[in-house]
Amino acid sequence: MSKKKKSPSKPKKVLVLHGPNLNLLGKREKGIYGNISFEKINKDLKSLAKELDVELEVKQSNIEGKIVDFIHEAYKKDFDGILINPAAYTHTSVAIRDAILAVKLPTVEVHISNIHKREEFRHKSLTAPACVGQITGFGVDSYKLGLLALGSII
């Protein structure tokens, strides 16, 4: 009797979605966001993803509608989850919230700073209730913690 070959499991696919101004990390408001560059954050995430057997696609936009389009594409391309830092759109975007709800992909919201310790208008997230969870205030490690959490969910 011959043994059946096990087919290797395909890696899970995660969209990492950065909102407005995050492409300037390492250059802007270092007292809040630190010195680590946008490129370094993505490189570190890709390294962690490899360890977790997760395939990442990274996108960034300063445009709300484009972020909505990226979320829709993740659904169409059979992604398994989304790691999102909506940045300023966290507090204002019903459109991004609705897109997350529409695609029904497990989504984790992350923030470098603790939005609950900042200006009052930042305390409320419109997008977090559409997500499975929110990680905030751990610096750039928030992204890694979010990917770990998402990896365990998907």
N, C-alpha and C positions, 0 to 999 in steps of 0.2 A: 504494500500500500504506500503510495507516495504522499508525502506531506504537501499540503497546500502552502504556497509562499504567502507570507503576510505582506500585504501591500503597506508601504510606509504611510503613516498618517500625514496628511498634508498640513502644513503649518496654518495656524489661525491668522487671519488678516485683520489688521487694525489700522484705522485711519487716525493719524495724529493731526489735529486741526488747531492751528494757532490763529487767534484773532488779531485785531488791529494793534499796530505799534510793537508787536512782539518780535518782529524782525529787527528791531533796534535794541534788543536785550544786550547787555554788556556795554551799551553806550548811553542809555537813558536812565535817569533817576536811580543811580547805583545804590543810594541809601535805601531804596525800597526793593529794587529788583536784583541787586548784586552785580558782580563783574563778569559773570559767565556769559559768553556770547550765545546768540541764537543757534549758530552753527554747532557749538560745543554741546548744547542741550540735545540737539537732534542726533549728534554722533553718539552721545552717551545712551540715549534712548534706543538707538539701533543696536548698540552693543548688548544692552539688557534684553532687547527683543530676541536677539539671536540665542541667548542663553535660555529663554523661555520658549523657543521654537515658535516665535510669532513673527510674521512678516509685516513690516511697517510701510505705510505710505505717508509721507509728511507733506502737509499743505499749509500755506499761510495766506491770509488775505486781510486787507484793510476795508474790504467792501462787504457789507452785510449780505447782499444777494448772492455774492459769490460763495460765501460760507454756506448758505442754504443750498446752493447748487452742489457743493462738495459733499454735503450730507446726503443729498439725493443720489449722487453718484456712488457713494459707499453702499447704499442699498442695492442699486442696479448692478454693481460689480461684486455682489455677494460677500461683502466684508462681514466680519463676525462682531465687530465692535468699534466704538469711536472713543478716543481720548481727546477731550476738547478743553482748550482754554479760550473761552469766548472774549476774554479781556473786557473792554468797556461795554461790549454788547451784552455781557452778563446781566447788566442792570436795566437794559433798555429794549432788548430784542424779543418781541413776541414771535417774530418770524423764525428765528433760530430755534426757539423753544418748540414751536409747532412742527418744524422740520424734524427735530429729534423724536417727538412723539409720533409723527407720521411714519417714519421708517422702522420704528420699533427695534432698533439695534441697541444692545446694551451700551450705554454711554456713561463715561465718568468725566465729571467736570473737575478741572484743577486750576489752582491759582498759586502763584509764587508767594505773594503777600497774603497776610490774613485779612481778607476783605471785611471781616467783622470788627477789626481794630482800626479801620481806616475811617474816612469821611462817612457820615451817616448815609449818604446816597448810595454808597457801595455795599451796605449791609444786606440789601435784598437782592437775591439772584432770581431773575425770571426763568433762567434756564435750568437751574438745579433741580426743581421738582420734576422735570422731564427725564432726569438722569437717574441711574441706579445709585449714585453717590457723588459726593463732592469732597475733594481734598484741598485744603487751603492753609497757607501759612508756613510751609516747610521749605521755603526757598525753591530752588530748582529741583530739589528732591521730591517736591509735590508731583512732578511729572513721572518720576520713577515709581513712586508709591501708587500713583494712578494706574500705571501700566501693570504693576504687580496685581492690583485689585482687579483690573479688567481681565488680565490673564487667568485669574482664578475663576472668574464668572463665565468666561467663554470656553 
